[in-house]
Amino acid sequence: MNVLVTGANGQLGREMRLVSRDSNNHYIFADVEELDITNLDAVRKMMKDNKVDIVVNCAAYTNVDKAEDDEATARRINRDAVENLAVSCRENGATLIHVSTDYVFPGNGCIPCREDMPVSPQGVYGKTKLEGEEAIQRVGCPYLIFRTAWLYSEYGNNFVKTMRRLTKEKNELNVVFDQVGTPTYAYDLAEAICEIIELEQYKGNEGIYHYSNEGVCSWFDFAKEIAALSGNECDIRPCHSDEFPSKVKRPHYSVLDKTKVKKTFALTIPYWKDSLKDCIDRMKFEDRVYQFFDTLKATKE
Ligand SMILES: NC(=O)c1ccc[n+]([C@@H]2O[C@H](COP(=O)([O-])OP(=O)(O)OC[C@H]3O[C@@H](n4cnc5c(N)ncnc54)[C@H](OP(=O)(O)O)[C@@H]3O)[C@@H](O)[C@H]2O)c1
């Protein structure tokens, strides 16, 4: 099978590269330079030329704050481009595996969000991501949508990398404790998607699924664990969201209920602290490799 991964240089895209290495399927990785998904003709050509059977869409406009000031671009990437992929998948009989977000929910509940619970995004990012989901359903290609949350990896910009840096640089830090959810290690989500492809479980299981790591925490708890695993001694203090004024209303409670994804695909999902440790171990290993080459370079100079 030929699998096209779009947005392949982002956090999830790069983890897809890693986990698909030993696959018997043929993966084609493309980021915006190779395939701008806002261009329908380019999408059609790429799919036809490569006889694509499955598209994994990791491309998105993910800057939640910037989206408030640039709604047109966010909509072009999160809705219109997703519609392009859906149209092209329908024309080629291909399946679209798309990734969405907990931001489609209002975030004011107190029980884990199931796939069938009412959506009501509070900002431009969530609104345009929901429009992307609706576009796929309207076009009617075979699809799976994975809503995820609090995504991190050793690539790109994310909370884990920021907190690792800040808790090293600063003696004290305030982090919000009134926003609760579950982190997702992009590697785990990529592994789940690859397994579903390898085992051809996408067939006959169309629909929306929720995927994050297991457990629940606040950003404060998350930051404490990041600092501890990184060996950084910073005094992290809990604070309220209103101490960080923002244009964007962020969900106070966006824990995703993963019953459906686990039952349908017989998945075992790692606990968030275990996955965070794996990610930070990988970061530490990379730090040591960089240090080794820096030392080598310095001794040669
Ligand atoms: N990050 C989170 O916390 C989070 C939470 C919930 C859900 N999600 C969802 O999870 C998915 C993966 O997120 P991520 O964090 O891996 O995203 P990411 O790191 O921002 O990667 C997105 C990639 O898409 C590329 N891209 C942007 N416009 C494109 C276009 N027109 N054509 C092709 N590629 C384009 C970006 O390139 P440039 O960098 O050059 O723009 C980037 O490489 C997204 O659907 C996102 O909405 C993310």
The ligand as a Gaussian input file, in Angstrom:
#p B3LYP/6-31G(d) Opt

LIG

0 1
 N        0.320000      20.586000      18.938000
 C       -0.689000      20.300000      19.754000
 O       -0.636000      20.530000      20.971000
 C       -1.934000      19.665000      19.201000
 C       -3.003000      19.410000      20.066000
 C       -4.144000      18.819000      19.557000
 C       -4.219000      18.484000      18.224000
 N       -3.192000      18.747000      17.392000
 C       -3.310000      18.382000      15.979000
 O       -2.356000      17.374000      15.710000
 C       -1.909000      17.482000      14.354000
 C       -0.392000      17.489000      14.318000
 O        0.055000      18.612000      15.075000
 P        1.602000      18.973000      15.200000
 O        1.799000      19.575000      16.532000
 O        2.433000      17.818000      14.747000
 O        1.679000      20.143000      14.115000
 P        2.968000      20.974000      13.664000
 O        4.179000      20.518000      14.413000
 O        2.571000      22.412000      13.682000
 O        3.150000      20.484000      12.148000
 C        2.286000      20.858000      11.140000
 C        3.057000      20.772000       9.845000
 O        2.176000      21.101000       8.769000
 C        2.895000      21.943000       7.885000
 N        1.989000      22.719000       7.051000
 C        1.408000      23.912000       7.306000
 N        0.695000      24.320000       6.244000
 C        0.825000      23.373000       5.300000
 C        0.349000      23.242000       3.973000
 N       -0.407000      24.186000       3.414000
 N        0.669000      22.129000       3.270000
 C        1.447000      21.182000       3.821000
 N        1.954000      21.244000       5.073000
 C        1.651000      22.346000       5.797000
 C        3.709000      22.815000       8.803000
 O        4.719000      23.480000       8.096000
 P        5.220000      24.925000       8.676000
 O        5.798000      24.643000      10.021000
 O        6.201000      25.361000       7.627000
 O        3.994000      25.787000       8.751000
 C        4.234000      21.766000       9.773000
 O        5.390000      21.118000       9.295000
 C       -2.572000      18.739000      13.799000
 O       -3.709000      18.375000      13.076000
 C       -2.992000      19.512000      15.021000
 O       -4.105000      20.342000      14.784000
 C       -2.029000      19.319000      17.855000

